[in-house]
Amino acid sequence: MPIKQDITIEKKEKQEFSPLPENIYQVELLDIDSEIRPTYKTRNEPKENQIMETVLKFQFTLLGGKDKDGTSLRGRNVWENFVPTYLYEGKNGKNKLYQITEALLGHNLTLEEEAKMDKEFLNNLIGSQCRIGIKNTKSGDKIYSNIDIYYSIEQEMNPLTDEEKEKATVSKKQDEEADKELEQMGEEVINSEDIPF
C-alpha cells in the first residue's frame, strides 16, 4: 500500500559526544528495558548451546554538571547495560541491581522489598534520582564513560521536563548501535571476579 500522508525526509548526521568528565553526577532514571541474551559464559557458543538470561538496561539522564568547556551536561545520557535480573551479594559486595535500586530508593532494600521486586517495582523507580560516579575507559581509539558507583541523593534537583525527556529518549536503532559498541568494549573490561559463577 503506498504512503498516503505528506512526509518530509530529513538527513541526520551521526552525533558524536565527548566523554563525560570523570565526576559524580546527579541523574534521573529515564527508562528501564529488558532483553533476553546469551549468558556471559555461553555467548560465544553455537546458538543451540547458548543458555539465555534476561538482563536489564537502565538509562540515566544527567540533571547537571558542566563539560570542560563549560557547556551544561544536563540531558546527556549514560547507561548501565547487562544488569542481571537477580539480587546477588558476594565477595565483591552487592551486584549492580542491588546498587542501583538502593541508590534510587535512598536506603538498603528491606526483606519485603527484595521479595516484592518485579517489573512493577522496577518501573516505579523511573523518574527517581540518584548520584553516579563516572569513570572513563579507553578501548582502542574510543573512550567510554562508564558508571563506576551509585549513591543516593542528598537533595532532589529539578526533574527533567517532558521536552527534556523526549529529547533524551533514544531510538531503538541508536540503542542497538550503542549496545554493540559496549559489548565489544565489555570483553576487555569485565573482571572475572565480578561474575557470580
C-alpha beads as a LAMMPS data file, in Angstrom:
LAMMPS data file: protein, C-alpha beads

197 atoms
196 bonds

1 atom types
1 bond types

-500.0 500.0 xlo xhi
-500.0 500.0 ylo yhi
-500.0 500.0 zlo zhi

Masses

1 110.0

Atoms # bond

1 1 1 0.000 0.000 0.000
2 1 1 1.552 3.378 -0.939
3 1 1 2.229 6.206 1.521
4 1 1 -0.797 8.499 1.710
5 1 1 0.184 11.271 4.097
6 1 1 2.701 14.024 3.332
7 1 1 6.081 13.326 4.858
8 1 1 9.422 15.082 4.775
9 1 1 12.585 13.025 4.753
10 1 1 15.429 14.694 6.555
11 1 1 19.044 13.665 6.711
12 1 1 20.599 13.482 10.155
13 1 1 24.292 13.329 10.867
14 1 1 25.670 10.860 13.389
15 1 1 26.056 12.611 16.719
16 1 1 29.403 12.364 18.438
17 1 1 29.619 13.140 22.132
18 1 1 32.829 13.717 24.007
19 1 1 33.305 11.512 27.075
20 1 1 31.835 12.841 30.291
21 1 1 34.421 14.295 32.657
22 1 1 35.105 11.863 35.494
23 1 1 32.963 13.136 38.339
24 1 1 29.870 12.444 40.428
25 1 1 26.611 13.472 38.743
26 1 1 23.025 13.580 39.867
27 1 1 20.803 11.739 37.393
28 1 1 17.202 10.792 36.784
29 1 1 16.275 7.264 35.785
30 1 1 14.648 7.863 32.390
31 1 1 13.938 4.293 31.315
32 1 1 14.457 0.597 32.031
33 1 1 14.376 -2.022 29.316
34 1 1 14.814 -5.782 29.434
35 1 1 16.324 -8.107 26.889
36 1 1 16.945 -11.828 26.606
37 1 1 20.601 -12.586 25.771
38 1 1 23.009 -15.487 25.981
39 1 1 24.801 -15.704 29.324
40 1 1 28.337 -14.354 29.505
41 1 1 29.766 -17.887 29.608
42 1 1 27.800 -19.157 26.587
43 1 1 27.557 -16.112 24.290
44 1 1 30.357 -17.376 22.005
45 1 1 28.884 -20.890 21.809
46 1 1 26.804 -22.105 18.850
47 1 1 23.199 -20.940 19.158
48 1 1 21.898 -24.367 20.184
49 1 1 24.353 -24.465 23.147
50 1 1 23.675 -20.971 24.431
51 1 1 21.912 -20.507 27.745
52 1 1 19.650 -17.462 27.693
53 1 1 19.044 -14.992 30.520
54 1 1 17.094 -11.765 30.941
55 1 1 19.183 -8.650 31.512
56 1 1 18.141 -5.094 32.302
57 1 1 19.302 -1.842 30.726
58 1 1 18.989 1.325 32.816
59 1 1 19.060 4.704 31.049
60 1 1 20.056 7.609 33.275
61 1 1 19.914 11.273 32.216
62 1 1 22.187 13.867 33.803
63 1 1 20.477 16.678 35.709
64 1 1 23.526 18.914 35.952
65 1 1 27.256 19.253 35.581
66 1 1 29.483 21.044 33.112
67 1 1 31.832 19.841 30.384
68 1 1 35.467 21.000 30.400
69 1 1 34.493 23.914 28.114
70 1 1 31.687 24.984 30.468
71 1 1 28.821 23.515 28.418
72 1 1 25.924 22.184 30.503
73 1 1 25.689 18.406 30.598
74 1 1 22.013 18.383 31.602
75 1 1 20.195 15.987 29.279
76 1 1 23.190 13.753 28.444
77 1 1 22.558 10.035 28.823
78 1 1 24.565 7.265 30.405
79 1 1 23.567 3.587 30.586
80 1 1 24.094 0.621 32.821
81 1 1 23.630 -2.349 30.491
82 1 1 23.589 -6.097 31.065
83 1 1 22.332 -5.895 34.664
84 1 1 21.182 -9.372 35.756
85 1 1 17.619 -9.809 36.966
86 1 1 18.601 -11.244 40.318
87 1 1 19.931 -9.860 43.581
88 1 1 23.345 -11.209 44.490
89 1 1 25.847 -10.381 47.225
90 1 1 29.284 -11.937 47.025
91 1 1 32.894 -11.306 47.978
92 1 1 32.903 -8.114 45.868
93 1 1 29.770 -6.782 47.554
94 1 1 26.305 -6.240 46.155
95 1 1 25.630 -6.673 42.451
96 1 1 24.510 -3.820 40.180
97 1 1 20.781 -4.454 40.673
98 1 1 21.198 -4.034 44.427
99 1 1 23.347 -0.918 43.985
100 1 1 21.009 0.801 41.524
101 1 1 17.760 0.114 43.375
102 1 1 19.189 1.087 46.762
103 1 1 20.609 4.353 45.380
104 1 1 17.277 5.227 43.733
105 1 1 15.299 4.337 46.867
106 1 1 17.745 6.098 49.183
107 1 1 18.011 3.127 51.565
108 1 1 19.074 -0.511 51.750
109 1 1 16.452 -2.868 50.405
110 1 1 14.256 -4.398 53.074
111 1 1 13.453 -8.113 53.046
112 1 1 9.917 -7.182 51.960
113 1 1 11.228 -5.080 49.035
114 1 1 13.565 -7.891 47.977
115 1 1 10.646 -10.332 47.987
116 1 1 8.369 -7.977 46.019
117 1 1 10.897 -6.925 43.389
118 1 1 9.271 -7.398 39.996
119 1 1 8.635 -5.349 36.849
120 1 1 6.118 -3.117 38.642
121 1 1 8.586 -2.419 41.450
122 1 1 11.336 -1.543 38.945
123 1 1 9.062 0.522 36.692
124 1 1 8.025 2.584 39.731
125 1 1 11.667 3.678 40.049
126 1 1 11.512 5.520 36.690
127 1 1 11.697 9.236 37.410
128 1 1 13.665 8.696 40.639
129 1 1 17.020 10.366 41.161
130 1 1 20.391 9.106 42.376
131 1 1 24.034 10.091 42.025
132 1 1 26.537 8.194 39.892
133 1 1 30.322 8.206 39.722
134 1 1 31.701 8.234 36.167
135 1 1 34.988 6.578 35.170
136 1 1 36.317 6.694 31.625
137 1 1 37.717 3.582 29.966
138 1 1 39.777 3.578 26.775
139 1 1 39.269 0.800 24.250
140 1 1 41.231 1.166 21.022
141 1 1 40.778 4.735 19.860
142 1 1 37.486 5.255 21.745
143 1 1 36.806 6.409 25.276
144 1 1 33.694 5.144 27.076
145 1 1 32.085 6.841 30.068
146 1 1 31.005 4.107 32.481
147 1 1 29.127 4.211 35.755
148 1 1 31.516 3.129 38.480
149 1 1 29.443 3.649 41.649
150 1 1 25.954 4.631 42.827
151 1 1 24.941 6.930 45.678
152 1 1 21.583 8.079 46.994
153 1 1 20.808 11.775 46.600
154 1 1 21.336 14.386 49.273
155 1 1 18.740 16.752 47.823
156 1 1 16.403 16.419 44.842
157 1 1 17.253 18.507 41.778
158 1 1 14.780 19.891 39.243
159 1 1 13.415 16.830 37.418
160 1 1 13.540 16.530 33.645
161 1 1 10.797 18.368 31.787
162 1 1 8.641 16.477 29.275
163 1 1 10.615 18.175 26.486
164 1 1 13.946 17.115 28.013
165 1 1 12.688 13.540 28.425
166 1 1 11.622 13.411 24.789
167 1 1 14.973 14.782 23.626
168 1 1 16.896 12.294 25.825
169 1 1 14.881 9.285 24.656
170 1 1 16.964 7.154 22.320
171 1 1 15.510 5.331 19.333
172 1 1 15.764 1.537 19.258
173 1 1 18.292 1.688 16.377
174 1 1 20.583 4.095 18.256
175 1 1 20.256 1.918 21.341
176 1 1 21.288 -1.218 19.417
177 1 1 24.344 0.575 17.962
178 1 1 25.392 1.685 21.451
179 1 1 24.928 -1.892 22.732
180 1 1 27.246 -3.258 20.037
181 1 1 29.971 -0.782 20.990
182 1 1 29.581 -1.562 24.699
183 1 1 29.592 -5.303 24.044
184 1 1 32.881 -5.025 22.135
185 1 1 34.389 -2.967 24.930
186 1 1 32.915 -5.252 27.629
187 1 1 35.165 -8.126 26.626
188 1 1 38.166 -6.092 27.726
189 1 1 36.893 -4.643 30.998
190 1 1 34.858 -7.416 32.642
191 1 1 36.575 -8.635 35.770
192 1 1 36.128 -12.388 36.155
193 1 1 35.865 -11.936 39.938
194 1 1 32.688 -9.893 39.366
195 1 1 30.927 -12.787 37.625
196 1 1 28.960 -14.781 40.206
197 1 1 29.505 -18.246 38.718

Bonds

1 1 1 2
2 1 2 3
3 1 3 4
4 1 4 5
5 1 5 6
6 1 6 7
7 1 7 8
8 1 8 9
9 1 9 10
10 1 10 11
11 1 11 12
12 1 12 13
13 1 13 14
14 1 14 15
15 1 15 16
16 1 16 17
17 1 17 18
18 1 18 19
19 1 19 20
20 1 20 21
21 1 21 22
22 1 22 23
23 1 23 24
24 1 24 25
25 1 25 26
26 1 26 27
27 1 27 28
28 1 28 29
29 1 29 30
30 1 30 31
31 1 31 32
32 1 32 33
33 1 33 34
34 1 34 35
35 1 35 36
36 1 36 37
37 1 37 38
38 1 38 39
39 1 39 40
40 1 40 41
41 1 41 42
42 1 42 43
43 1 43 44
44 1 44 45
45 1 45 46
46 1 46 47
47 1 47 48
48 1 48 49
49 1 49 50
50 1 50 51
51 1 51 52
52 1 52 53
53 1 53 54
54 1 54 55
55 1 55 56
56 1 56 57
57 1 57 58
58 1 58 59
59 1 59 60
60 1 60 61
61 1 61 62
62 1 62 63
63 1 63 64
64 1 64 65
65 1 65 66
66 1 66 67
67 1 67 68
68 1 68 69
69 1 69 70
70 1 70 71
71 1 71 72
72 1 72 73
73 1 73 74
74 1 74 75
75 1 75 76
76 1 76 77
77 1 77 78
78 1 78 79
79 1 79 80
80 1 80 81
81 1 81 82
82 1 82 83
83 1 83 84
84 1 84 85
85 1 85 86
86 1 86 87
87 1 87 88
88 1 88 89
89 1 89 90
90 1 90 91
91 1 91 92
92 1 92 93
93 1 93 94
94 1 94 95
95 1 95 96
96 1 96 97
97 1 97 98
98 1 98 99
99 1 99 100
100 1 100 101
101 1 101 102
102 1 102 103
103 1 103 104
104 1 104 105
105 1 105 106
106 1 106 107
107 1 107 108
108 1 108 109
109 1 109 110
110 1 110 111
111 1 111 112
112 1 112 113
113 1 113 114
114 1 114 115
115 1 115 116
116 1 116 117
117 1 117 118
118 1 118 119
119 1 119 120
120 1 120 121
121 1 121 122
122 1 122 123
123 1 123 124
124 1 124 125
125 1 125 126
126 1 126 127
127 1 127 128
128 1 128 129
129 1 129 130
130 1 130 131
131 1 131 132
132 1 132 133
133 1 133 134
134 1 134 135
135 1 135 136
136 1 136 137
137 1 137 138
138 1 138 139
139 1 139 140
140 1 140 141
141 1 141 142
142 1 142 143
143 1 143 144
144 1 144 145
145 1 145 146
146 1 146 147
147 1 147 148
148 1 148 149
149 1 149 150
150 1 150 151
151 1 151 152
152 1 152 153
153 1 153 154
154 1 154 155
155 1 155 156
156 1 156 157
157 1 157 158
158 1 158 159
159 1 159 160
160 1 160 161
161 1 161 162
162 1 162 163
163 1 163 164
164 1 164 165
165 1 165 166
166 1 166 167
167 1 167 168
168 1 168 169
169 1 169 170
170 1 170 171
171 1 171 172
172 1 172 173
173 1 173 174
174 1 174 175
175 1 175 176
176 1 176 177
177 1 177 178
178 1 178 179
179 1 179 180
180 1 180 181
181 1 181 182
182 1 182 183
183 1 183 184
184 1 184 185
185 1 185 186
186 1 186 187
187 1 187 188
188 1 188 189
189 1 189 190
190 1 190 191
191 1 191 192
192 1 192 193
193 1 193 194
194 1 194 195
195 1 195 196
196 1 196 197
